[in-house]
Amino acid sequence: MSTTTIRLPDELKARVAAAAERAGMTSHSFILQAVAEKVSQEERRADFDQVAEQRYAQIVASGKTIPWDEMRRYLEDRLAGKAATRLIAKKLARQ
């Protein structure tokens, strides 16, 4: 395991110490957990962005999509436990 030094302003260091104490852990463990959570959050965001870009590229390539009003009705029916027919993507109407 490597060592990294960070410089915290006194006020932030005190806040970290207080939060760590409330959580029942050391400041070191608290900071490690905070960094791990932030990295995980950023990785999830990058994955989300990648999926969104791939889906958009598919829409652009195929020219097909499902209008929002149809998708919303479909989702509302599914949530209500109603039988819902699977929607089929159609060519986008160009204006």
Secondary structure, 3 states (H helix, E strand, C coil): CCCCCCCCCHHHHHHHHHHHHHHCCCHHHHHHHHHHHHHHHHHHHHHHHHHHHHHHHHHHHHCEECCHHHHHHHHHHHHCCCCCCCCCCEECCCC
